[in-house]
Every structure is written in structure tokens, then in C-alpha cells.
């Protein structure tokens, strides 16, 4: 029997990013496509919006496909820092760590074990921005 471990984080590396300017008022959104690091065989699509003074958002984990989707509102200053870091690539991808409201179970190969799709609140997030 495979031992299960609990985790409240999802770690990922950013594969691609698109800045979208929407409408006549140029409302900004950043669309990120990410590879999961601590969970095997999956990716995550994230929409970041600079719309609040605090971080809030959710992560939707699909049961039947190895895809996660997230929409996160962040302070404009963080949005600008991420945008700047993505413009000045240094050969290593940015990494993102999401701290979730719910605990996930993964086996020792990193395979996520869920019985149904989950939507969980994001409690916090951290970035690793390569500088060299």
C-alpha cells in the first residue's frame, strides 16, 4: 500500500505568461501557464488581476483531468513586480507556491488522490523570482 502525505501547498514553475489589456480602459490580467512541481503529472492555468490590497483567490482542482485552474486578485505592486520579473528572464522559470485552505493527499510519487473536483481558497502565495 502506498503511503499518503498531507500537503497544503501547490508548488509550480511558470512556463509561459501573457499580459492581457482588456477593453478601452485597458484592464490588466496576466495569464500564466504553469507546471506543477510537488504534484506529479499536472499543470495549472492562473489568471492574476491587480484589483485589491490583499491576496485572495481560489484553486479549482479537477477530478477527471490533471489540470488546475486559479483566479487570484493581488495588490497592484505585486502584479507589477511579477510582470517586471517575467520581462527580464534570466534563463530559469519563476516559481509560485500557493498555500491552500484545504489539505491535499499525495503519495510518495507525488500523485494527487482526490475523489471529486475541489475548489479551495488560497490563503497565501509566495514567489521565487530568479535574479541571476
CNS distance restraints for C-alpha pairs under 8 A (distance, minus, plus):
assign (resid   2 and name CA) (resid 107 and name CA) 6.29 0.50 0.50
assign (resid   2 and name CA) (resid 108 and name CA) 7.19 0.50 0.50
assign (resid   3 and name CA) (resid 107 and name CA) 5.78 0.50 0.50
assign (resid   3 and name CA) (resid 108 and name CA) 6.55 0.50 0.50
assign (resid   4 and name CA) (resid 105 and name CA) 5.93 0.50 0.50
assign (resid   4 and name CA) (resid 106 and name CA) 5.42 0.50 0.50
assign (resid   4 and name CA) (resid 107 and name CA) 4.42 0.50 0.50
assign (resid   4 and name CA) (resid 108 and name CA) 6.72 0.50 0.50
assign (resid   5 and name CA) (resid 105 and name CA) 5.50 0.50 0.50
assign (resid   5 and name CA) (resid 106 and name CA) 5.38 0.50 0.50
assign (resid   5 and name CA) (resid 107 and name CA) 5.99 0.50 0.50
assign (resid   5 and name CA) (resid 108 and name CA) 7.24 0.50 0.50
assign (resid   6 and name CA) (resid 103 and name CA) 6.15 0.50 0.50
assign (resid   6 and name CA) (resid 104 and name CA) 5.61 0.50 0.50
assign (resid   6 and name CA) (resid 105 and name CA) 4.76 0.50 0.50
assign (resid   6 and name CA) (resid 106 and name CA) 6.54 0.50 0.50
assign (resid   7 and name CA) (resid 103 and name CA) 5.55 0.50 0.50
assign (resid   7 and name CA) (resid 104 and name CA) 5.25 0.50 0.50
assign (resid   7 and name CA) (resid 105 and name CA) 6.37 0.50 0.50
assign (resid   7 and name CA) (resid 106 and name CA) 7.48 0.50 0.50
assign (resid   8 and name CA) (resid  99 and name CA) 5.75 0.50 0.50
assign (resid   8 and name CA) (resid 100 and name CA) 5.17 0.50 0.50
assign (resid   8 and name CA) (resid 101 and name CA) 7.09 0.50 0.50
assign (resid   8 and name CA) (resid 102 and name CA) 6.26 0.50 0.50
assign (resid   8 and name CA) (resid 103 and name CA) 4.73 0.50 0.50
assign (resid   8 and name CA) (resid 104 and name CA) 6.04 0.50 0.50
assign (resid   9 and name CA) (resid  97 and name CA) 6.46 0.50 0.50
assign (resid   9 and name CA) (resid  98 and name CA) 5.37 0.50 0.50
assign (resid   9 and name CA) (resid  99 and name CA) 4.62 0.50 0.50
assign (resid   9 and name CA) (resid 100 and name CA) 5.90 0.50 0.50
assign (resid  10 and name CA) (resid  36 and name CA) 7.27 0.50 0.50
assign (resid  10 and name CA) (resid  37 and name CA) 7.66 0.50 0.50
assign (resid  10 and name CA) (resid  38 and name CA) 6.48 0.50 0.50
assign (resid  10 and name CA) (resid  39 and name CA) 7.22 0.50 0.50
assign (resid  10 and name CA) (resid  97 and name CA) 5.70 0.50 0.50
assign (resid  10 and name CA) (resid  98 and name CA) 5.23 0.50 0.50
assign (resid  10 and name CA) (resid  99 and name CA) 6.84 0.50 0.50
assign (resid  10 and name CA) (resid 100 and name CA) 7.72 0.50 0.50
assign (resid  11 and name CA) (resid  36 and name CA) 5.97 0.50 0.50
assign (resid  11 and name CA) (resid  37 and name CA) 5.28 0.50 0.50
assign (resid  11 and name CA) (resid  38 and name CA) 5.63 0.50 0.50
assign (resid  11 and name CA) (resid  39 and name CA) 7.75 0.50 0.50
assign (resid  11 and name CA) (resid  95 and name CA) 7.25 0.50 0.50
assign (resid  11 and name CA) (resid  96 and name CA) 5.86 0.50 0.50
assign (resid  11 and name CA) (resid  97 and name CA) 4.44 0.50 0.50
assign (resid  11 and name CA) (resid  98 and name CA) 6.49 0.50 0.50
assign (resid  12 and name CA) (resid  34 and name CA) 5.93 0.50 0.50
assign (resid  12 and name CA) (resid  35 and name CA) 5.37 0.50 0.50
assign (resid  12 and name CA) (resid  36 and name CA) 4.27 0.50 0.50
assign (resid  12 and name CA) (resid  37 and name CA) 4.96 0.50 0.50
assign (resid  12 and name CA) (resid  38 and name CA) 7.43 0.50 0.50
assign (resid  12 and name CA) (resid  44 and name CA) 7.93 0.50 0.50
assign (resid  12 and name CA) (resid  95 and name CA) 5.64 0.50 0.50
assign (resid  12 and name CA) (resid  96 and name CA) 5.33 0.50 0.50
assign (resid  12 and name CA) (resid  97 and name CA) 6.41 0.50 0.50
assign (resid  13 and name CA) (resid  34 and name CA) 5.37 0.50 0.50
assign (resid  13 and name CA) (resid  35 and name CA) 5.38 0.50 0.50
assign (resid  13 and name CA) (resid  36 and name CA) 6.58 0.50 0.50
assign (resid  13 and name CA) (resid  37 and name CA) 6.93 0.50 0.50
assign (resid  13 and name CA) (resid  93 and name CA) 5.96 0.50 0.50
assign (resid  13 and name CA) (resid  94 and name CA) 5.72 0.50 0.50
assign (resid  13 and name CA) (resid  95 and name CA) 4.29 0.50 0.50
assign (resid  13 and name CA) (resid  96 and name CA) 6.19 0.50 0.50
assign (resid  14 and name CA) (resid  32 and name CA) 6.54 0.50 0.50
assign (resid  14 and name CA) (resid  33 and name CA) 6.01 0.50 0.50
assign (resid  14 and name CA) (resid  34 and name CA) 4.39 0.50 0.50
assign (resid  14 and name CA) (resid  35 and name CA) 6.56 0.50 0.50
assign (resid  14 and name CA) (resid  93 and name CA) 5.72 0.50 0.50
assign (resid  14 and name CA) (resid  94 and name CA) 5.48 0.50 0.50
assign (resid  14 and name CA) (resid  95 and name CA) 6.09 0.50 0.50
assign (resid  14 and name CA) (resid  96 and name CA) 7.49 0.50 0.50
assign (resid  15 and name CA) (resid  32 and name CA) 7.45 0.50 0.50
assign (resid  15 and name CA) (resid  33 and name CA) 5.58 0.50 0.50
assign (resid  15 and name CA) (resid  34 and name CA) 5.17 0.50 0.50
assign (resid  15 and name CA) (resid  35 and name CA) 6.65 0.50 0.50
assign (resid  15 and name CA) (resid  93 and name CA) 6.86 0.50 0.50
assign (resid  16 and name CA) (resid  32 and name CA) 5.80 0.50 0.50
assign (resid  16 and name CA) (resid  33 and name CA) 5.26 0.50 0.50
assign (resid  16 and name CA) (resid  34 and name CA) 7.11 0.50 0.50
assign (resid  17 and name CA) (resid  30 and name CA) 6.72 0.50 0.50
assign (resid  17 and name CA) (resid  31 and name CA) 5.56 0.50 0.50
assign (resid  17 and name CA) (resid  32 and name CA) 4.48 0.50 0.50
assign (resid  17 and name CA) (resid  33 and name CA) 6.40 0.50 0.50
assign (resid  17 and name CA) (resid  86 and name CA) 7.63 0.50 0.50
assign (resid  18 and name CA) (resid  30 and name CA) 5.61 0.50 0.50
assign (resid  18 and name CA) (resid  31 and name CA) 5.14 0.50 0.50
assign (resid  18 and name CA) (resid  32 and name CA) 6.61 0.50 0.50
assign (resid  19 and name CA) (resid  28 and name CA) 7.04 0.50 0.50
assign (resid  19 and name CA) (resid  29 and name CA) 5.91 0.50 0.50
assign (resid  19 and name CA) (resid  30 and name CA) 4.53 0.50 0.50
assign (resid  19 and name CA) (resid  31 and name CA) 6.45 0.50 0.50
assign (resid  20 and name CA) (resid  27 and name CA) 7.93 0.50 0.50
assign (resid  20 and name CA) (resid  28 and name CA) 5.75 0.50 0.50
assign (resid  20 and name CA) (resid  29 and name CA) 5.16 0.50 0.50
assign (resid  20 and name CA) (resid  30 and name CA) 6.05 0.50 0.50
assign (resid  20 and name CA) (resid  31 and name CA) 7.50 0.50 0.50
assign (resid  21 and name CA) (resid  26 and name CA) 4.63 0.50 0.50
assign (resid  21 and name CA) (resid  27 and name CA) 5.41 0.50 0.50
assign (resid  21 and name CA) (resid  28 and name CA) 4.84 0.50 0.50
assign (resid  21 and name CA) (resid  29 and name CA) 6.65 0.50 0.50
assign (resid  22 and name CA) (resid  26 and name CA) 4.86 0.50 0.50
assign (resid  22 and name CA) (resid  27 and name CA) 4.90 0.50 0.50
assign (resid  22 and name CA) (resid  28 and name CA) 6.33 0.50 0.50
assign (resid  22 and name CA) (resid  29 and name CA) 7.75 0.50 0.50
assign (resid  23 and name CA) (resid  27 and name CA) 6.56 0.50 0.50
assign (resid  28 and name CA) (resid  49 and name CA) 6.56 0.50 0.50
assign (resid  28 and name CA) (resid  50 and name CA) 7.14 0.50 0.50
assign (resid  29 and name CA) (resid  47 and name CA) 6.55 0.50 0.50
assign (resid  29 and name CA) (resid  48 and name CA) 5.65 0.50 0.50
assign (resid  29 and name CA) (resid  49 and name CA) 4.97 0.50 0.50
assign (resid  29 and name CA) (resid  50 and name CA) 7.39 0.50 0.50
assign (resid  30 and name CA) (resid  46 and name CA) 7.96 0.50 0.50
assign (resid  30 and name CA) (resid  47 and name CA) 5.67 0.50 0.50
assign (resid  30 and name CA) (resid  48 and name CA) 5.06 0.50 0.50
assign (resid  30 and name CA) (resid  49 and name CA) 6.68 0.50 0.50
assign (resid  31 and name CA) (resid  45 and name CA) 7.21 0.50 0.50
assign (resid  31 and name CA) (resid  46 and name CA) 5.71 0.50 0.50
assign (resid  31 and name CA) (resid  47 and name CA) 4.67 0.50 0.50
assign (resid  31 and name CA) (resid  48 and name CA) 6.49 0.50 0.50
assign (resid  32 and name CA) (resid  45 and name CA) 5.76 0.50 0.50
assign (resid  32 and name CA) (resid  46 and name CA) 5.02 0.50 0.50
assign (resid  32 and name CA) (resid  47 and name CA) 6.42 0.50 0.50
assign (resid  32 and name CA) (resid  48 and name CA) 7.92 0.50 0.50
assign (resid  33 and name CA) (resid  43 and name CA) 7.37 0.50 0.50
assign (resid  33 and name CA) (resid  44 and name CA) 6.06 0.50 0.50
assign (resid  33 and name CA) (resid  45 and name CA) 4.79 0.50 0.50
assign (resid  33 and name CA) (resid  46 and name CA) 6.52 0.50 0.50
assign (resid  34 and name CA) (resid  43 and name CA) 5.54 0.50 0.50
assign (resid  34 and name CA) (resid  44 and name CA) 5.08 0.50 0.50
assign (resid  34 and name CA) (resid  45 and name CA) 6.25 0.50 0.50
assign (resid  34 and name CA) (resid  46 and name CA) 7.78 0.50 0.50
assign (resid  35 and name CA) (resid  42 and name CA) 6.54 0.50 0.50
assign (resid  35 and name CA) (resid  43 and name CA) 4.53 0.50 0.50
assign (resid  35 and name CA) (resid  44 and name CA) 6.41 0.50 0.50
assign (resid  36 and name CA) (resid  40 and name CA) 6.83 0.50 0.50
assign (resid  36 and name CA) (resid  41 and name CA) 7.44 0.50 0.50
assign (resid  36 and name CA) (resid  42 and name CA) 5.72 0.50 0.50
assign (resid  36 and name CA) (resid  43 and name CA) 5.29 0.50 0.50
assign (resid  36 and name CA) (resid  44 and name CA) 6.93 0.50 0.50
assign (resid  38 and name CA) (resid 110 and name CA) 6.22 0.50 0.50
assign (resid  39 and name CA) (resid 106 and name CA) 7.27 0.50 0.50
assign (resid  39 and name CA) (resid 110 and name CA) 4.73 0.50 0.50
assign (resid  39 and name CA) (resid 111 and name CA) 5.93 0.50 0.50
assign (resid  39 and name CA) (resid 112 and name CA) 6.37 0.50 0.50
assign (resid  40 and name CA) (resid 109 and name CA) 7.11 0.50 0.50
assign (resid  40 and name CA) (resid 110 and name CA) 4.89 0.50 0.50
assign (resid  40 and name CA) (resid 111 and name CA) 5.18 0.50 0.50
assign (resid  40 and name CA) (resid 112 and name CA) 7.30 0.50 0.50
assign (resid  41 and name CA) (resid  66 and name CA) 6.37 0.50 0.50
assign (resid  41 and name CA) (resid 111 and name CA) 7.44 0.50 0.50
assign (resid  42 and name CA) (resid  66 and name CA) 4.55 0.50 0.50
assign (resid  42 and name CA) (resid  67 and name CA) 5.62 0.50 0.50
assign (resid  42 and name CA) (resid  68 and name CA) 7.63 0.50 0.50
assign (resid  43 and name CA) (resid  66 and name CA) 6.63 0.50 0.50
assign (resid  43 and name CA) (resid  67 and name CA) 5.22 0.50 0.50
assign (resid  43 and name CA) (resid  68 and name CA) 6.27 0.50 0.50
assign (resid  44 and name CA) (resid  67 and name CA) 5.68 0.50 0.50
assign (resid  44 and name CA) (resid  68 and name CA) 4.46 0.50 0.50
assign (resid  44 and name CA) (resid  69 and name CA) 5.50 0.50 0.50
assign (resid  44 and name CA) (resid  70 and name CA) 7.40 0.50 0.50
assign (resid  45 and name CA) (resid  67 and name CA) 7.74 0.50 0.50
assign (resid  45 and name CA) (resid  68 and name CA) 6.34 0.50 0.50
assign (resid  45 and name CA) (resid  69 and name CA) 4.85 0.50 0.50
assign (resid  45 and name CA) (resid  70 and name CA) 6.27 0.50 0.50
assign (resid  46 and name CA) (resid  69 and name CA) 5.87 0.50 0.50
assign (resid  46 and name CA) (resid  70 and name CA) 4.68 0.50 0.50
assign (resid  46 and name CA) (resid  71 and name CA) 5.76 0.50 0.50
assign (resid  46 and name CA) (resid  72 and name CA) 7.41 0.50 0.50
assign (resid  47 and name CA) (resid  70 and name CA) 6.27 0.50 0.50
assign (resid  47 and name CA) (resid  71 and name CA) 4.76 0.50 0.50
assign (resid  47 and name CA) (resid  72 and name CA) 6.21 0.50 0.50
assign (resid  48 and name CA) (resid  71 and name CA) 6.13 0.50 0.50
assign (resid  48 and name CA) (resid  72 and name CA) 5.01 0.50 0.50
assign (resid  48 and name CA) (resid  73 and name CA) 5.87 0.50 0.50
assign (resid  48 and name CA) (resid  74 and name CA) 6.97 0.50 0.50
assign (resid  48 and name CA) (resid  79 and name CA) 7.59 0.50 0.50
assign (resid  49 and name CA) (resid  71 and name CA) 7.87 0.50 0.50
assign (resid  49 and name CA) (resid  72 and name CA) 6.32 0.50 0.50
assign (resid  49 and name CA) (resid  73 and name CA) 4.77 0.50 0.50
assign (resid  49 and name CA) (resid  74 and name CA) 6.10 0.50 0.50
assign (resid  49 and name CA) (resid  79 and name CA) 7.39 0.50 0.50
assign (resid  50 and name CA) (resid  73 and name CA) 5.83 0.50 0.50
assign (resid  50 and name CA) (resid  74 and name CA) 5.08 0.50 0.50
assign (resid  50 and name CA) (resid  75 and name CA) 5.36 0.50 0.50
assign (resid  50 and name CA) (resid  76 and name CA) 4.50 0.50 0.50
assign (resid  50 and name CA) (resid  78 and name CA) 7.98 0.50 0.50
assign (resid  50 and name CA) (resid  79 and name CA) 5.82 0.50 0.50
assign (resid  51 and name CA) (resid  73 and name CA) 5.67 0.50 0.50
assign (resid  51 and name CA) (resid  74 and name CA) 6.16 0.50 0.50
assign (resid  51 and name CA) (resid  75 and name CA) 6.26 0.50 0.50
assign (resid  51 and name CA) (resid  76 and name CA) 6.72 0.50 0.50
assign (resid  52 and name CA) (resid  73 and name CA) 6.20 0.50 0.50
assign (resid  52 and name CA) (resid  74 and name CA) 5.70 0.50 0.50
assign (resid  52 and name CA) (resid  75 and name CA) 5.07 0.50 0.50
assign (resid  52 and name CA) (resid  76 and name CA) 7.32 0.50 0.50
assign (resid  53 and name CA) (resid  74 and name CA) 6.80 0.50 0.50
assign (resid  53 and name CA) (resid  75 and name CA) 4.69 0.50 0.50
assign (resid  53 and name CA) (resid  76 and name CA) 7.66 0.50 0.50
assign (resid  54 and name CA) (resid  73 and name CA) 7.64 0.50 0.50
assign (resid  54 and name CA) (resid  74 and name CA) 5.95 0.50 0.50
assign (resid  54 and name CA) (resid  75 and name CA) 5.81 0.50 0.50
assign (resid  55 and name CA) (resid  72 and name CA) 7.08 0.50 0.50
assign (resid  55 and name CA) (resid  73 and name CA) 5.72 0.50 0.50
assign (resid  55 and name CA) (resid  74 and name CA) 4.65 0.50 0.50
assign (resid  55 and name CA) (resid  75 and name CA) 6.76 0.50 0.50
assign (resid  55 and name CA) (resid 123 and name CA) 7.92 0.50 0.50
assign (resid  55 and name CA) (resid 124 and name CA) 6.80 0.50 0.50
assign (resid  55 and name CA) (resid 125 and name CA) 7.84 0.50 0.50
assign (resid  56 and name CA) (resid  72 and name CA) 5.79 0.50 0.50
assign (resid  56 and name CA) (resid  73 and name CA) 5.42 0.50 0.50
assign (resid  56 and name CA) (resid  74 and name CA) 6.81 0.50 0.50
assign (resid  56 and name CA) (resid 121 and name CA) 7.73 0.50 0.50
assign (resid  56 and name CA) (resid 122 and name CA) 6.39 0.50 0.50
assign (resid  56 and name CA) (resid 123 and name CA) 7.16 0.50 0.50
assign (resid  56 and name CA) (resid 124 and name CA) 7.75 0.50 0.50
assign (resid  57 and name CA) (resid  70 and name CA) 7.19 0.50 0.50
assign (resid  57 and name CA) (resid  71 and name CA) 5.59 0.50 0.50
assign (resid  57 and name CA) (resid  72 and name CA) 4.16 0.50 0.50
assign (resid  57 and name CA) (resid  73 and name CA) 6.04 0.50 0.50
assign (resid  57 and name CA) (resid 121 and name CA) 6.06 0.50 0.50
assign (resid  57 and name CA) (resid 122 and name CA) 5.44 0.50 0.50
assign (resid  58 and name CA) (resid  70 and name CA) 5.70 0.50 0.50
assign (resid  58 and name CA) (resid  71 and name CA) 6.04 0.50 0.50
assign (resid  58 and name CA) (resid  72 and name CA) 6.64 0.50 0.50
assign (resid  58 and name CA) (resid 119 and name CA) 6.60 0.50 0.50
assign (resid  58 and name CA) (resid 120 and name CA) 5.49 0.50 0.50
assign (resid  58 and name CA) (resid 121 and name CA) 4.32 0.50 0.50
assign (resid  58 and name CA) (resid 122 and name CA) 5.12 0.50 0.50
assign (resid  59 and name CA) (resid  68 and name CA) 6.82 0.50 0.50
assign (resid  59 and name CA) (resid  69 and name CA) 5.84 0.50 0.50
assign (resid  59 and name CA) (resid  70 and name CA) 4.49 0.50 0.50
assign (resid  59 and name CA) (resid  71 and name CA) 7.08 0.50 0.50
assign (resid  59 and name CA) (resid 118 and name CA) 7.94 0.50 0.50
assign (resid  59 and name CA) (resid 119 and name CA) 5.59 0.50 0.50
assign (resid  59 and name CA) (resid 120 and name CA) 5.37 0.50 0.50
assign (resid  59 and name CA) (resid 121 and name CA) 6.36 0.50 0.50
assign (resid  59 and name CA) (resid 122 and name CA) 6.67 0.50 0.50
assign (resid  60 and name CA) (resid  68 and name CA) 5.53 0.50 0.50
assign (resid  60 and name CA) (resid  69 and name CA) 5.11 0.50 0.50
assign (resid  60 and name CA) (resid  70 and name CA) 6.06 0.50 0.50
assign (resid  60 and name CA) (resid 117 and name CA) 7.34 0.50 0.50
assign (resid  60 and name CA) (resid 118 and name CA) 5.75 0.50 0.50
assign (resid  60 and name CA) (resid 119 and name CA) 4.35 0.50 0.50
assign (resid  60 and name CA) (resid 120 and name CA) 6.58 0.50 0.50
assign (resid  61 and name CA) (resid  67 and name CA) 6.68 0.50 0.50
assign (resid  61 and name CA) (resid  68 and name CA) 4.63 0.50 0.50
assign (resid  61 and name CA) (resid  69 and name CA) 6.74 0.50 0.50
assign (resid  61 and name CA) (resid 117 and name CA) 5.58 0.50 0.50
assign (resid  61 and name CA) (resid 118 and name CA) 5.06 0.50 0.50
assign (resid  61 and name CA) (resid 119 and name CA) 6.24 0.50 0.50
assign (resid  62 and name CA) (resid  66 and name CA) 6.84 0.50 0.50
assign (resid  62 and name CA) (resid  67 and name CA) 6.08 0.50 0.50
assign (resid  62 and name CA) (resid  68 and name CA) 6.12 0.50 0.50
assign (resid  62 and name CA) (resid 116 and name CA) 7.51 0.50 0.50
assign (resid  62 and name CA) (resid 117 and name CA) 4.60 0.50 0.50
assign (resid  62 and name CA) (resid 118 and name CA) 6.62 0.50 0.50
assign (resid  63 and name CA) (resid 114 and name CA) 6.62 0.50 0.50
assign (resid  63 and name CA) (resid 115 and name CA) 6.80 0.50 0.50
assign (resid  63 and name CA) (resid 116 and name CA) 5.10 0.50 0.50
assign (resid  63 and name CA) (resid 117 and name CA) 4.39 0.50 0.50
assign (resid  63 and name CA) (resid 118 and name CA) 7.54 0.50 0.50
assign (resid  64 and name CA) (resid 117 and name CA) 7.74 0.50 0.50
assign (resid  74 and name CA) (resid  78 and name CA) 6.62 0.50 0.50
assign (resid  74 and name CA) (resid  79 and name CA) 6.55 0.50 0.50
assign (resid  75 and name CA) (resid  79 and name CA) 6.44 0.50 0.50
assign (resid  76 and name CA) (resid  80 and name CA) 6.14 0.50 0.50
assign (resid  77 and name CA) (resid  81 and name CA) 6.28 0.50 0.50
assign (resid  78 and name CA) (resid  82 and name CA) 6.20 0.50 0.50
assign (resid  79 and name CA) (resid  83 and name CA) 6.14 0.50 0.50
assign (resid  80 and name CA) (resid  84 and name CA) 6.05 0.50 0.50
assign (resid  81 and name CA) (resid  85 and name CA) 6.16 0.50 0.50
assign (resid  82 and name CA) (resid  86 and name CA) 6.17 0.50 0.50
assign (resid  83 and name CA) (resid  87 and name CA) 6.32 0.50 0.50
assign (resid  84 and name CA) (resid  88 and name CA) 6.45 0.50 0.50
assign (resid  85 and name CA) (resid  89 and name CA) 6.68 0.50 0.50
assign (resid  85 and name CA) (resid  94 and name CA) 7.95 0.50 0.50
assign (resid  85 and name CA) (resid 129 and name CA) 6.58 0.50 0.50
assign (resid  85 and name CA) (resid 130 and name CA) 7.93 0.50 0.50
assign (resid  86 and name CA) (resid  94 and name CA) 7.57 0.50 0.50
assign (resid  89 and name CA) (resid  93 and name CA) 7.67 0.50 0.50
assign (resid  90 and name CA) (resid 130 and name CA) 6.77 0.50 0.50
assign (resid  90 and name CA) (resid 131 and name CA) 6.71 0.50 0.50
assign (resid  90 and name CA) (resid 132 and name CA) 5.79 0.50 0.50
assign (resid  92 and name CA) (resid 130 and name CA) 6.53 0.50 0.50
assign (resid  93 and name CA) (resid 129 and name CA) 7.92 0.50 0.50
assign (resid  93 and name CA) (resid 130 and name CA) 7.30 0.50 0.50
assign (resid  94 and name CA) (resid 127 and name CA) 7.20 0.50 0.50
assign (resid  94 and name CA) (resid 128 and name CA) 5.81 0.50 0.50
assign (resid  94 and name CA) (resid 129 and name CA) 5.17 0.50 0.50
assign (resid  94 and name CA) (resid 130 and name CA) 6.42 0.50 0.50
assign (resid  95 and name CA) (resid 127 and name CA) 5.71 0.50 0.50
assign (resid  95 and name CA) (resid 128 and name CA) 4.94 0.50 0.50
assign (resid  95 and name CA) (resid 129 and name CA) 6.79 0.50 0.50
assign (resid  96 and name CA) (resid 125 and name CA) 7.11 0.50 0.50
assign (resid  96 and name CA) (resid 126 and name CA) 5.85 0.50 0.50
assign (resid  96 and name CA) (resid 127 and name CA) 4.70 0.50 0.50
assign (resid  96 and name CA) (resid 128 and name CA) 6.40 0.50 0.50
assign (resid  97 and name CA) (resid 125 and name CA) 5.56 0.50 0.50
assign (resid  97 and name CA) (resid 126 and name CA) 5.12 0.50 0.50
assign (resid  97 and name CA) (resid 127 and name CA) 6.37 0.50 0.50
assign (resid  98 and name CA) (resid 122 and name CA) 6.54 0.50 0.50
assign (resid  98 and name CA) (resid 123 and name CA) 7.67 0.50 0.50
assign (resid  98 and name CA) (resid 124 and name CA) 6.13 0.50 0.50
assign (resid  98 and name CA) (resid 125 and name CA) 4.56 0.50 0.50
assign (resid  98 and name CA) (resid 126 and name CA) 6.66 0.50 0.50
assign (resid  99 and name CA) (resid 122 and name CA) 5.88 0.50 0.50
assign (resid  99 and name CA) (resid 123 and name CA) 5.48 0.50 0.50
assign (resid  99 and name CA) (resid 124 and name CA) 5.07 0.50 0.50
assign (resid  99 and name CA) (resid 125 and name CA) 5.85 0.50 0.50
assign (resid 100 and name CA) (resid 120 and name CA) 6.58 0.50 0.50
assign (resid 100 and name CA) (resid 121 and name CA) 5.99 0.50 0.50
assign (resid 100 and name CA) (resid 122 and name CA) 4.65 0.50 0.50
assign (resid 100 and name CA) (resid 123 and name CA) 5.43 0.50 0.50
assign (resid 100 and name CA) (resid 124 and name CA) 7.25 0.50 0.50
assign (resid 101 and name CA) (resid 120 and name CA) 6.06 0.50 0.50
assign (resid 101 and name CA) (resid 121 and name CA) 5.29 0.50 0.50
assign (resid 101 and name CA) (resid 122 and name CA) 5.99 0.50 0.50
assign (resid 101 and name CA) (resid 123 and name CA) 5.80 0.50 0.50
assign (resid 102 and name CA) (resid 120 and name CA) 6.21 0.50 0.50
assign (resid 102 and name CA) (resid 121 and name CA) 7.61 0.50 0.50
assign (resid 104 and name CA) (resid 112 and name CA) 7.35 0.50 0.50
assign (resid 104 and name CA) (resid 113 and name CA) 7.61 0.50 0.50
assign (resid 104 and name CA) (resid 114 and name CA) 7.88 0.50 0.50
assign (resid 105 and name CA) (resid 112 and name CA) 5.98 0.50 0.50
assign (resid 105 and name CA) (resid 113 and name CA) 5.60 0.50 0.50
assign (resid 105 and name CA) (resid 114 and name CA) 7.45 0.50 0.50
assign (resid 106 and name CA) (resid 110 and name CA) 5.31 0.50 0.50
assign (resid 106 and name CA) (resid 111 and name CA) 5.19 0.50 0.50
assign (resid 106 and name CA) (resid 112 and name CA) 4.38 0.50 0.50
assign (resid 106 and name CA) (resid 113 and name CA) 5.75 0.50 0.50
assign (resid 107 and name CA) (resid 111 and name CA) 5.42 0.50 0.50
assign (resid 107 and name CA) (resid 112 and name CA) 6.77 0.50 0.50
assign (resid 107 and name CA) (resid 113 and name CA) 7.55 0.50 0.50
